[in-house]
Amino acid sequence: MIEFSINGCIVGFHNMHDVKNLLLRNRDIANRYLQDVLSKLLCVCDLINKSIEGKKIVDREMVQVYNQSSLEIGDLCLEIAKLEEHLLNISKLETNFRTILAVVHEVEVDLGRLMIAAEGDLI
């Protein structure tokens, strides 16, 4: 793998570090938002449980918040999974980049040896 696409944006050796940093920031933001939504959902669940225990009618707004929070959690989990997949692809790019650099270094060393040997043959 030399490059891959994220929503039409090509990620390659030239920009993989910048894209990785952007993805890491976005993942952190999504994780913080997910924690906020989970906290809100837990509060709503607690209120619903107290209403049920007290044999009170559950407030429609609480149910709407619960449903909306559940949908947001699903969406955030999908988004985080996509970010993780992109980060895995960047990790593969980084590995390939290091491999290519190692091969280029070996070729440079071999070329240097050949040049030294050729100079010796000319003398």
N, CA, C and O atoms as a MOPAC input file, in Angstrom:
PM7 MOZYME 1SCF
protein

 N      0.84900 1    -1.17500 1     0.00000 1
 C      0.00000 1     0.00000 1     0.00000 1
 C      0.89400 1     1.23700 1     0.00000 1
 O      1.75200 1     1.41200 1     0.86500 1
 N      0.66700 1     2.08100 1    -0.99100 1
 C      1.42600 1     3.32000 1    -1.08700 1
 C      0.55100 1     4.51200 1    -0.72700 1
 O      1.04300 1     5.53500 1    -0.25100 1
 N     -0.75500 1     4.37000 1    -0.96100 1
 C     -1.68600 1     5.43500 1    -0.60800 1
 C     -3.08800 1     4.85400 1    -0.47300 1
 O     -3.35700 1     3.74500 1    -0.93500 1
 N     -3.97200 1     5.60800 1     0.16100 1
 C     -5.37800 1     5.23300 1     0.25500 1
 C     -6.19900 1     6.50800 1     0.32700 1
 O     -5.65400 1     7.60500 1     0.44700 1
 N     -7.50700 1     6.35700 1     0.25300 1
 C     -8.39200 1     7.51700 1     0.17800 1
 C     -9.30700 1     7.58600 1     1.39500 1
 O     -9.83700 1     6.57500 1     1.85600 1
 N     -9.47800 1     8.80000 1     1.90000 1
 C    -10.46100 1     9.07000 1     2.95200 1
 C    -11.41100 1    10.11300 1     2.37900 1
 O    -11.05400 1    11.28200 1     2.23200 1
 N    -12.61500 1     9.67700 1     2.06200 1
 C    -13.62700 1    10.58400 1     1.49300 1
 C    -13.07900 1    11.39100 1     0.31500 1
 O    -13.31300 1    12.59600 1     0.22100 1
 N    -12.35600 1    10.72900 1    -0.57200 1
 C    -11.83200 1    11.39500 1    -1.75700 1
 C    -10.48300 1    12.06700 1    -1.56400 1
 O     -9.86500 1    12.49000 1    -2.54100 1
 N    -10.01400 1    12.17600 1    -0.33900 1
 C     -8.70200 1    12.77800 1    -0.05700 1
 C     -7.65300 1    11.66500 1    -0.06100 1
 O     -7.76000 1    10.69400 1     0.68900 1
 N     -6.65600 1    11.81700 1    -0.90200 1
 C     -5.60600 1    10.80900 1    -1.00400 1
 C     -4.60400 1    10.99400 1     0.13100 1
 O     -4.08800 1    12.08900 1     0.36000 1
 N     -4.34300 1     9.89300 1     0.83600 1
 C     -3.35400 1     9.89200 1     1.91300 1
 C     -2.17900 1     9.05800 1     1.43400 1
 O     -2.33500 1     7.89100 1     1.07600 1
 N     -1.00600 1     9.66500 1     1.43100 1
 C      0.20200 1     8.97700 1     0.99700 1
 C      1.36200 1     9.32400 1     1.90900 1
 O      1.18100 1     9.89500 1     2.98400 1
 N      2.54700 1     8.97000 1     1.46200 1
 C      3.73800 1     9.23200 1     2.27100 1
 C      3.90600 1    10.71800 1     2.56700 1
 O      4.39000 1    11.09600 1     3.63400 1
 N      3.50200 1    11.55700 1     1.61500 1
 C      3.73300 1    12.99900 1     1.73400 1
 C      2.89000 1    13.66100 1     2.82400 1
 O      3.29200 1    14.69300 1     3.36300 1
 N      1.73500 1    13.09400 1     3.16000 1
 C      0.86200 1    13.76200 1     4.13400 1
 C      0.37200 1    12.85200 1     5.25900 1
 O     -0.50500 1    13.24100 1     6.02900 1
 N      0.93000 1    11.64700 1     5.36000 1
 C      0.40300 1    10.68600 1     6.33200 1
 C      0.53800 1    11.16800 1     7.77700 1
 O     -0.32800 1    10.87700 1     8.60200 1
 N      1.59700 1    11.89200 1     8.09300 1
 C      1.77400 1    12.35000 1     9.48100 1
 C      0.74400 1    13.41800 1     9.84300 1
 O      0.19500 1    13.40500 1    10.94500 1
 N      0.48300 1    14.33800 1     8.92000 1
 C     -0.53400 1    15.37000 1     9.17700 1
 C     -1.92400 1    14.75400 1     9.31200 1
 O     -2.69200 1    15.11900 1    10.20200 1
 N     -2.23700 1    13.81600 1     8.41900 1
 C     -3.54700 1    13.16100 1     8.47000 1
 C     -3.67700 1    12.34400 1     9.75300 1
 O     -4.73900 1    12.32300 1    10.37500 1
 N     -2.59600 1    11.67200 1    10.14700 1
 C     -2.62900 1    10.88100 1    11.38700 1
 C     -2.93400 1    11.78300 1    12.58100 1
 O     -3.76800 1    11.44500 1    13.42200 1
 N     -2.26100 1    12.92300 1    12.65400 1
 C     -2.51300 1    13.85600 1    13.76400 1
 C     -3.96000 1    14.34300 1    13.75900 1
 O     -4.58700 1    14.44800 1    14.81300 1
 N     -4.48600 1    14.63700 1    12.57700 1
 C     -5.88100 1    15.07300 1    12.45900 1
 C     -6.84000 1    13.96700 1    12.90600 1
 O     -7.80300 1    14.22600 1    13.62800 1
 N     -6.57100 1    12.74300 1    12.47500 1
 C     -7.42300 1    11.61400 1    12.86900 1
 C     -7.36700 1    11.37700 1    14.37700 1
 O     -8.39200 1    11.09500 1    14.99800 1
 N     -6.18500 1    11.49000 1    14.96300 1
 C     -6.05700 1    11.30200 1    16.41300 1
 C     -6.84200 1    12.36500 1    17.17300 1
 O     -7.50800 1    12.06400 1    18.16300 1
 N     -6.75900 1    13.61900 1    16.70300 1
 C     -7.53600 1    14.69000 1    17.35100 1
 C     -9.03200 1    14.42500 1    17.21700 1
 O     -9.78400 1    14.57000 1    18.18100 1
 N     -9.46000 1    14.03400 1    16.01500 1
 C    -10.88000 1    13.75900 1    15.80000 1
 C    -11.35800 1    12.58400 1    16.64500 1
 O    -12.47300 1    12.59600 1    17.16600 1
 N    -10.50400 1    11.56400 1    16.77500 1
 C    -10.87500 1    10.41800 1    17.61600 1
 C    -11.02300 1    10.84000 1    19.06900 1
 O    -11.95500 1    10.40800 1    19.74900 1
 N    -10.11500 1    11.68000 1    19.55100 1
 C    -10.20600 1    12.17000 1    20.93300 1
 C    -11.48800 1    12.97400 1    21.14500 1
 O    -12.16400 1    12.82100 1    22.16200 1
 N    -11.81500 1    13.83000 1    20.17900 1
 C    -13.04700 1    14.62600 1    20.27600 1
 C    -14.26300 1    13.70700 1    20.29100 1
 O    -15.17000 1    13.88800 1    21.10400 1
 N    -14.28600 1    12.72200 1    19.39700 1
 C    -15.42400 1    11.79500 1    19.33100 1
 C    -15.54200 1    10.99100 1    20.62200 1
 O    -16.64900 1    10.75300 1    21.10400 1
 N    -14.41100 1    10.57000 1    21.18300 1
 C    -14.44900 1     9.82000 1    22.44600 1
 C    -14.96600 1    10.68100 1    23.59500 1
 O    -15.73500 1    10.20600 1    24.43000 1
 N    -14.54800 1    11.94300 1    23.63900 1
 C    -15.05600 1    12.83900 1    24.69600 1
 C    -16.55500 1    13.06700 1    24.53000 1
 O    -17.30500 1    13.06600 1    25.50700 1
 N    -16.97900 1    13.26000 1    23.29600 1
 C    -18.40300 1    13.46800 1    23.03700 1
 C    -19.19100 1    12.20900 1    23.41000 1
 O    -20.28300 1    12.29500 1    23.97200 1
 N    -18.63000 1    11.04600 1    23.09400 1
 C    -19.27200 1     9.78100 1    23.45200 1
 C    -19.41800 1     9.66400 1    24.96500 1
 O    -20.46100 1     9.22700 1    25.45200 1
 N    -18.39300 1    10.04700 1    25.71100 1
 C    -18.47500 1    10.01700 1    27.17900 1
 C    -19.56800 1    10.95200 1    27.68400 1
 O    -20.29700 1    10.61000 1    28.61400 1
 N    -19.68400 1    12.13000 1    27.07700 1
 C    -20.74100 1    13.07100 1    27.47500 1
 C    -22.12800 1    12.48600 1    27.21900 1
 O    -23.01700 1    12.57600 1    28.06600 1
 N    -22.30200 1    11.88900 1    26.04600 1
 C    -23.60400 1    11.31000 1    25.70300 1
 C    -23.92100 1    10.13400 1    26.62400 1
 O    -25.06300 1     9.97300 1    27.05500 1
 N    -22.91500 1     9.31500 1    26.92700 1
 C    -23.13200 1     8.19400 1    27.85000 1
 C    -23.52000 1     8.68900 1    29.23800 1
 O    -24.38900 1     8.10500 1    29.88500 1
 N    -22.88300 1     9.75700 1    29.69600 1
 C    -23.23600 1    10.33200 1    31.00300 1
 C    -24.67700 1    10.82300 1    31.00700 1
 O    -25.42500 1    10.59200 1    31.95700 1
 N    -25.05300 1    11.50800 1    29.92000 1
 C    -26.42700 1    12.00600 1    29.81000 1
 C    -27.40800 1    10.83500 1    29.80000 1
 O    -28.46000 1    10.88700 1    30.43800 1
 N    -27.05500 1     9.79000 1    29.07500 1
 C    -27.92400 1     8.62100 1    28.99300 1
 C    -28.07400 1     7.95300 1    30.35600 1
 O    -29.17100 1     7.53000 1    30.72300 1
 N    -26.98200 1     7.85600 1    31.10300 1
 C    -27.05900 1     7.25700 1    32.44200 1
 C    -27.95400 1     8.07300 1    33.36400 1
 O    -28.71200 1     7.51100 1    34.15400 1
 N    -27.87000 1     9.39400 1    33.26600 1
 C    -28.73900 1    10.25800 1    34.08200 1
 C    -30.20300 1    10.04300 1    33.72300 1
 O    -31.05900 1     9.94800 1    34.60300 1
 N    -30.48300 1     9.96800 1    32.43800 1
 C    -31.86200 1     9.75700 1    31.99300 1
 C    -32.35400 1     8.38300 1    32.44400 1
 O    -33.49200 1     8.24700 1    32.89600 1
 N    -31.50500 1     7.37000 1    32.32300 1
 C    -31.89000 1     6.02500 1    32.77900 1
 C    -32.19200 1     6.02900 1    34.27200 1
 O    -33.14500 1     5.39100 1    34.71800 1
 N    -31.38800 1     6.74100 1    35.03400 1
 C    -31.61800 1     6.83800 1    36.47700 1
 C    -32.96500 1     7.50200 1    36.76000 1
 O    -33.72200 1     7.03700 1    37.61200 1
 N    -33.26200 1     8.58900 1    36.04600 1
 C    -34.55100 1     9.26800 1    36.22500 1
 C    -35.72200 1     8.37000 1    35.82300 1
 O    -36.75400 1     8.34800 1    36.49300 1
 N    -35.55500 1     7.64100 1    34.73700 1
 C    -36.61700 1     6.72600 1    34.29900 1
 C    -36.82500 1     5.62800 1    35.33700 1
 O    -37.96200 1     5.29600 1    35.67200 1
 N    -35.72300 1     5.06300 1    35.85000 1
 C    -35.83600 1     4.02400 1    36.88400 1
 C    -36.53900 1     4.54700 1    38.12600 1
 O    -37.38600 1     3.86000 1    38.69800 1
 N    -36.19400 1     5.76000 1    38.54700 1
 C    -36.84200 1     6.34100 1    39.72800 1
 C    -38.32700 1     6.56100 1    39.47700 1
 O    -39.14800 1     6.36400 1    40.37300 1
 N    -38.67500 1     6.97100 1    38.25200 1
 C    -40.09100 1     7.15900 1    37.91800 1
 C    -40.83200 1     5.83000 1    37.95900 1
 O    -41.95100 1     5.74800 1    38.46700 1
 N    -40.20100 1     4.79200 1    37.42100 1
 C    -40.83500 1     3.47200 1    37.40700 1
 C    -40.98400 1     2.93700 1    38.82900 1
 O    -42.03000 1     2.39700 1    39.19000 1
 N    -39.92000 1     3.09200 1    39.64200 1
 C    -39.97800 1     2.62700 1    41.03300 1
 C    -41.04300 1     3.37100 1    41.82300 1
 O    -41.71200 1     2.78800 1    42.67700 1
 N    -41.19700 1     4.64300 1    41.54100 1
 C    -42.20100 1     5.45500 1    42.23100 1
 C    -43.57200 1     5.34400 1    41.59400 1
 O    -44.51000 1     6.04800 1    41.96800 1
 N    -43.67100 1     4.43900 1    40.61700 1
 C    -44.93600 1     4.21300 1    39.90100 1
 C    -45.50000 1     5.50400 1    39.32000 1
 O    -46.70900 1     5.73500 1    39.30700 1
 N    -44.57800 1     6.33500 1    38.83900 1
 C    -44.98300 1     7.58100 1    38.18700 1
 C    -44.91600 1     7.38000 1    36.67700 1
 O    -44.23600 1     6.48200 1    36.18000 1
 N    -45.62300 1     8.22100 1    35.97700 1
 C    -45.58000 1     8.16900 1    34.51500 1
 C    -44.22300 1     8.70800 1    34.05900 1
 O    -43.76000 1     9.74700 1    34.53100 1
 N    -43.61000 1     7.99100 1    33.14500 1
 C    -42.30800 1     8.40400 1    32.62500 1
 C    -42.52200 1     9.58200 1    31.68100 1
 O    -43.35000 1     9.52400 1    30.77100 1
 N    -41.77300 1    10.63700 1    31.90900 1
 C    -41.86600 1    11.85900 1    31.10900 1
 C    -41.47800 1    11.56400 1    29.65500 1
 O    -40.46400 1    10.91700 1    29.39200 1
 N    -42.28900 1    12.04200 1    28.73000 1
 C    -42.04700 1    11.82400 1    27.30500 1
 C    -40.69600 1    12.40700 1    26.88400 1
 O    -39.99800 1    11.82400 1    26.05500 1
 N    -40.33400 1    13.54500 1    27.45100 1
 C    -39.04900 1    14.17000 1    27.10400 1
 C    -37.88100 1    13.28000 1    27.50200 1
 O    -36.88100 1    13.20100 1    26.78700 1
 N    -38.00900 1    12.60600 1    28.65000 1
 C    -36.93500 1    11.70100 1    29.07200 1
 C    -36.77900 1    10.56200 1    28.07200 1
 O    -35.66100 1    10.16600 1    27.74200 1
 N    -37.89000 1    10.04400 1    27.59700 1
 C    -37.84200 1     8.95600 1    26.61800 1
 C    -37.22300 1     9.45400 1    25.31400 1
 O    -36.44400 1     8.73400 1    24.69000 1
 N    -37.55700 1    10.66500 1    24.89800 1
 C    -36.97300 1    11.22800 1    23.67700 1
 C    -35.46600 1    11.42700 1    23.83500 1
 O    -34.69800 1    11.13000 1    22.92000 1
 N    -35.04900 1    11.92900 1    24.99300 1
 C    -33.61100 1    12.10600 1    25.24800 1
 C    -32.91600 1    10.75000 1    25.23800 1
 O    -31.81900 1    10.60900 1    24.69700 1
 N    -33.56300 1     9.75400 1    25.84000 1
 C    -33.00700 1     8.39900 1    25.86200 1
 C    -32.83400 1     7.88000 1    24.43200 1
 O    -31.76700 1     7.38500 1    24.07100 1
 N    -33.88700 1     7.99600 1    23.62600 1
 C    -33.82200 1     7.50800 1    22.24500 1
 C    -32.76700 1     8.25400 1    21.42900 1
 O    -32.00000 1     7.63700 1    20.69000 1
 N    -32.73000 1     9.57700 1    21.56400 1
 C    -31.75200 1    10.38200 1    20.82700 1
 C    -30.32800 1    10.04100 1    21.26100 1
 O    -29.42800 1     9.92900 1    20.43000 1
 N    -30.13400 1     9.87800 1    22.56200 1
 C    -28.80300 1     9.53200 1    23.07300 1
 C    -28.37000 1     8.16800 1    22.55700 1
 O    -27.20500 1     7.97400 1    22.20900 1
 N    -29.29400 1     7.22900 1    22.50700 1
 C    -28.97200 1     5.89300 1    21.99400 1
 C    -28.53800 1     5.96000 1    20.53400 1
 O    -27.58100 1     5.29600 1    20.13600 1
 N    -29.23800 1     6.75700 1    19.74300 1
 C    -28.86000 1     6.92400 1    18.33400 1
 C    -27.48900 1     7.58800 1    18.20500 1
 O    -26.67400 1     7.17800 1    17.37900 1
 N    -27.23900 1     8.60500 1    19.01600 1
 C    -25.94700 1     9.30300 1    18.97600 1
 C    -24.81500 1     8.35300 1    19.34400 1
 O    -23.74100 1     8.40100 1    18.74400 1
 N    -25.05000 1     7.49600 1    20.32000 1
 C    -24.01700 1     6.54000 1    20.73400 1
 C    -23.67800 1     5.61400 1    19.57300 1
 O    -22.50400 1     5.36000 1    19.30300 1
 N    -24.69700 1     5.10900 1    18.88700 1
 C    -24.45000 1     4.24700 1    17.73100 1
 C    -23.67200 1     4.96100 1    16.64300 1
 O    -22.72500 1     4.40600 1    16.08500 1
 N    -24.06800 1     6.19000 1    16.33900 1
 C    -23.37100 1     6.97600 1    15.31200 1
 C    -21.91900 1     7.24500 1    15.70200 1
 O    -21.01500 1     7.13100 1    14.87600 1
 N    -21.70700 1     7.60200 1    16.96300 1
 C    -20.34200 1     7.88600 1    17.42100 1
 C    -19.47300 1     6.63400 1    17.38100 1
 O    -18.30200 1     6.70400 1    17.01100 1
 N    -20.03300 1     5.50400 1    17.75600 1
 C    -19.26600 1     4.25500 1    17.71000 1
 C    -18.86500 1     3.91800 1    16.27700 1
 O    -17.74500 1     3.46700 1    16.03600 1
 N    -19.76900 1     4.13400 1    15.32800 1
 C    -19.43500 1     3.90700 1    13.91800 1
 C    -18.34000 1     4.86100 1    13.44800 1
 O    -17.41800 1     4.45500 1    12.74100 1
 N    -18.44300 1     6.11700 1    13.83800 1
 C    -17.44200 1     7.11300 1    13.43800 1
 C    -16.07500 1     6.77900 1    14.03200 1
 O    -15.05500 1     6.88400 1    13.35000 1
 N    -16.05500 1     6.38200 1    15.28600 1
 C    -14.78900 1     6.00900 1    15.92600 1
 C    -14.19700 1     4.78000 1    15.24100 1
 O    -12.98200 1     4.70100 1    15.06400 1
 N    -15.03900 1     3.81900 1    14.85300 1
 C    -14.55100 1     2.63400 1    14.14000 1
 C    -13.92300 1     3.02500 1    12.80000 1
 O    -12.89300 1     2.47000 1    12.41700 1
 N    -14.53300 1     3.97600 1    12.08500 1
 C    -13.96100 1     4.45700 1    10.81900 1
 C    -12.60500 1     5.11600 1    11.05900 1
 O    -11.64800 1     4.88300 1    10.32200 1
 N    -12.54000 1     5.94100 1    12.10000 1
 C    -11.26900 1     6.61100 1    12.41700 1
 C    -10.19400 1     5.58300 1    12.74100 1
 O     -9.04900 1     5.72700 1    12.31200 1
 N    -10.55100 1     4.54700 1    13.49200 1
 C     -9.59200 1     3.49300 1    13.83600 1
 C     -9.11800 1     2.75600 1    12.58000 1
 O     -7.94300 1     2.40700 1    12.46600 1
 N    -10.03400 1     2.52300 1    11.64400 1
 C     -9.66600 1     1.86600 1    10.39000 1
 C     -8.68300 1     2.73300 1     9.59900 1
 O     -7.70100 1     2.22300 1     9.06000 1
 N     -8.94100 1     4.02900 1     9.53100 1
 C     -8.02400 1     4.93900 1     8.83300 1
 C     -6.66000 1     4.97600 1     9.52600 1
 O     -5.62200 1     5.01200 1     8.86400 1
 N     -6.66900 1     4.96800 1    10.85600 1
 C     -5.40000 1     4.96800 1    11.59600 1
 C     -4.62200 1     3.67300 1    11.34400 1
 O     -3.39400 1     3.69100 1    11.26700 1
 N     -5.32900 1     2.56300 1    11.21600 1
 C     -4.67300 1     1.29700 1    10.88800 1
 C     -4.03500 1     1.37600 1     9.50000 1
 O     -2.91900 1     0.89600 1     9.30100 1
 N     -4.73700 1     1.97600 1     8.54700 1
 C     -4.17200 1     2.14100 1     7.20300 1
 C     -2.92900 1     3.02900 1     7.23100 1
 O     -1.95900 1     2.76500 1     6.52000 1
 N     -2.95600 1     4.07000 1     8.04100 1
 C     -1.77500 1     4.93600 1     8.15700 1
 C     -0.62200 1     4.16700 1     8.78700 1
 O      0.53200 1     4.35300 1     8.40000 1
 N     -0.92000 1     3.30900 1     9.74900 1
 C      0.11700 1     2.47500 1    10.35000 1
 C      0.76200 1     1.57800 1     9.29000 1
 O      1.97900 1     1.39000 1     9.28800 1
 N     -0.05300 1     1.02900 1     8.39600 1
 C      0.48500 1     0.21700 1     7.29400 1
 C      1.35800 1     1.07000 1     6.37000 1
 O      2.41900 1     0.63400 1     5.92600 1
 N      0.89600 1     2.28900 1     6.09000 1
 C      1.69300 1     3.20600 1     5.26400 1
 C      3.04800 1     3.47700 1     5.90900 1
 O      4.08100 1     3.45800 1     5.24000 1
 N      3.03000 1     3.73100 1     7.22000 1
 C      4.28100 1     4.01400 1     7.93600 1
 C      5.22300 1     2.81800 1     7.86900 1
 O      6.42900 1     2.98300 1     7.68700 1
 N      4.67500 1     1.61700 1     8.01400 1
 C      5.49400 1     0.40700 1     7.92300 1
 C      6.09100 1     0.27600 1     6.52600 1
 O      7.27800 1    -0.01400 1     6.37600 1
 N      5.26600 1     0.49000 1     5.51100 1
 C      5.76600 1     0.41800 1     4.13100 1
 C      6.82500 1     1.48100 1     3.86400 1
 O      7.80900 1     1.22100 1     3.17100 1
 N      6.62500 1     2.66700 1     4.40800 1
 C      7.58700 1     3.74800 1     4.22800 1
 C      8.93800 1     3.36600 1     4.83700 1
 O      9.98400 1     3.56300 1     4.21800 1
 N      8.90600 1     2.81500 1     6.05800 1
 C     10.16000 1     2.38500 1     6.70100 1
 C     10.83300 1     1.27000 1     5.90200 1
 O     12.05700 1     1.24600 1     5.77300 1
 N     10.03300 1     0.34900 1     5.36900 1
 C     10.58400 1    -0.73900 1     4.56000 1
 C     11.24400 1    -0.19300 1     3.30000 1
 O     12.34700 1    -0.60600 1     2.94000 1
 N     10.57400 1     0.72700 1     2.64000 1
 C     11.13600 1     1.33300 1     1.42500 1
 C     12.43000 1     2.07200 1     1.74900 1
 O     13.40400 1     1.97100 1     1.00400 1
 N     12.44600 1     2.81200 1     2.85100 1
 C     13.67700 1     3.51200 1     3.24200 1
 C     14.81400 1     2.53600 1     3.49900 1
 O     15.95700 1     2.80000 1     3.12500 1
 N     14.50800 1     1.40900 1     4.13500 1
 C     15.54200 1     0.40600 1     4.40700 1
 C     16.07300 1    -0.18300 1     3.10400 1
 O     17.28000 1    -0.38100 1     2.96200 1
 N     15.19400 1    -0.46100 1     2.16200 1
 C     15.61600 1    -1.00300 1     0.86700 1
 C     16.45700 1     0.02400 1     0.11600 1
 O     17.48500 1    -0.32500 1    -0.46400 1
 N     16.03600 1     1.27400 1     0.12000 1
 C     16.80100 1     2.33400 1    -0.54200 1
 C     18.19000 1     2.44500 1     0.08500 1
 O     19.18200 1     2.61900 1    -0.62200 1
 N     18.25600 1     2.34400 1     1.40600 1
 C     19.55700 1     2.41400 1     2.08400 1
 C     20.44700 1     1.24800 1     1.64400 1
 O     21.63500 1     1.43800 1     1.38500 1
 N     19.87800 1     0.04900 1     1.56100 1
 C     20.66200 1    -1.11000 1     1.11600 1
 C     21.15500 1    -0.91000 1    -0.31500 1
 O     22.29700 1    -1.24600 1    -0.63000 1
 N     20.31000 1    -0.37100 1    -1.17300 1
 C     20.70400 1    -0.10800 1    -2.56600 1
 C     21.83000 1     0.92100 1    -2.60200 1
 O     22.78100 1     0.77300 1    -3.37000 1
 N     21.72700 1     1.96400 1    -1.77400 1
 C     22.79400 1     2.97400 1    -1.71800 1
 C     24.11200 1     2.34700 1    -1.29500 1
 O     25.15800 1     2.63700 1    -1.87600 1
 N     24.06400 1     1.48700 1    -0.28200 1
 C     25.28800 1     0.82600 1     0.19900 1
 C     25.86800 1    -0.05400 1    -0.90700 1
 O     27.07000 1    -0.01300 1    -1.17300 1
 N     25.00800 1    -0.85100 1    -1.55200 1
 C     25.48300 1    -1.71900 1    -2.63700 1
 C     26.05300 1    -0.90300 1    -3.79100 1
 O     27.07600 1    -1.27300 1    -4.36900 1
 N     25.40100 1     0.20100 1    -4.12900 1
 C     25.88600 1     1.06600 1    -5.20200 1
 C     27.24800 1     1.65000 1    -4.83500 1
 O     28.14000 1     1.74100 1    -5.67800 1
 N     27.40000 1     2.04300 1    -3.57700 1
 C     28.69400 1     2.55500 1    -3.11500 1
 C     29.78600 1     1.51100 1    -3.25600 1
 O     30.89500 1     1.81600 1    -3.69500 1
 N     29.46900 1     0.27100 1    -2.88200 1
 C     30.45400 1    -0.82000 1    -3.01700 1
 C     30.81600 1    -1.04600 1    -4.48600 1
 O     31.98400 1    -1.23900 1    -4.82400 1
 N     29.80600 1    -1.01900 1    -5.34700 1
 C     30.06300 1    -1.21000 1    -6.77800 1
 C     30.93800 1    -0.09600 1    -7.33800 1
 O     31.82400 1    -0.34300 1    -8.15600 1
 N     30.68500 1     1.13000 1    -6.89200 1
 C     31.48100 1     2.25800 1    -7.38100 1
 C     32.92600 1     2.14000 1    -6.90600 1
 O     33.85700 1     2.42700 1    -7.65700 1
 N     33.10700 1     1.71700 1    -5.65700 1
 C     34.47200 1     1.54100 1    -5.13500 1
 C     35.17000 1     0.42100 1    -5.90100 1
 O     36.34200 1     0.54300 1    -6.25800 1
 N     34.44200 1    -0.67500 1    -6.15400 1
 C     35.02700 1    -1.79100 1    -6.90600 1
 C     35.35600 1    -1.36000 1    -8.33200 1
 O     36.39100 1    -1.75000 1    -8.87300 1
 N     34.49600 1    -0.57000 1    -8.93700 1
 C     34.73000 1    -0.10500 1   -10.30700 1
 C     35.93900 1     0.81300 1   -10.36000 1
 O     36.71600 1     0.75800 1   -11.31300 1
 N     36.10900 1     1.65800 1    -9.34900 1
 C     37.27900 1     2.54000 1    -9.30000 1
 C     38.55000 1     1.71600 1    -9.18400 1
 O     39.56500 1     2.04100 1    -9.80000 1
 N     38.49600 1     0.64400 1    -8.39200 1
 C     39.66300 1    -0.22600 1    -8.23200 1
 C     40.02700 1    -0.92300 1    -9.52400 1
 O     41.20600 1    -1.12600 1    -9.81500 1
 N     39.02300 1    -1.28900 1   -10.29900 1
 C     39.27100 1    -1.95000 1   -11.58400 1
 C     39.86400 1    -0.98600 1   -12.60200 1
 O     40.61400 1    -1.39100 1   -13.49000 1
 N     39.51700 1     0.31000 1   -12.46600 1
 C     40.01600 1     1.30000 1   -13.41200 1
 C     41.46900 1     1.66400 1   -13.14600 1
 O     42.17700 1     2.09900 1   -14.05500 1
 N     41.91300 1     1.49400 1   -11.92700 1
 C     43.27300 1     1.92300 1   -11.57300 1
 C     44.29500 1     0.93700 1   -12.01600 1
 O     45.48900 1     1.14400 1   -11.79700 1

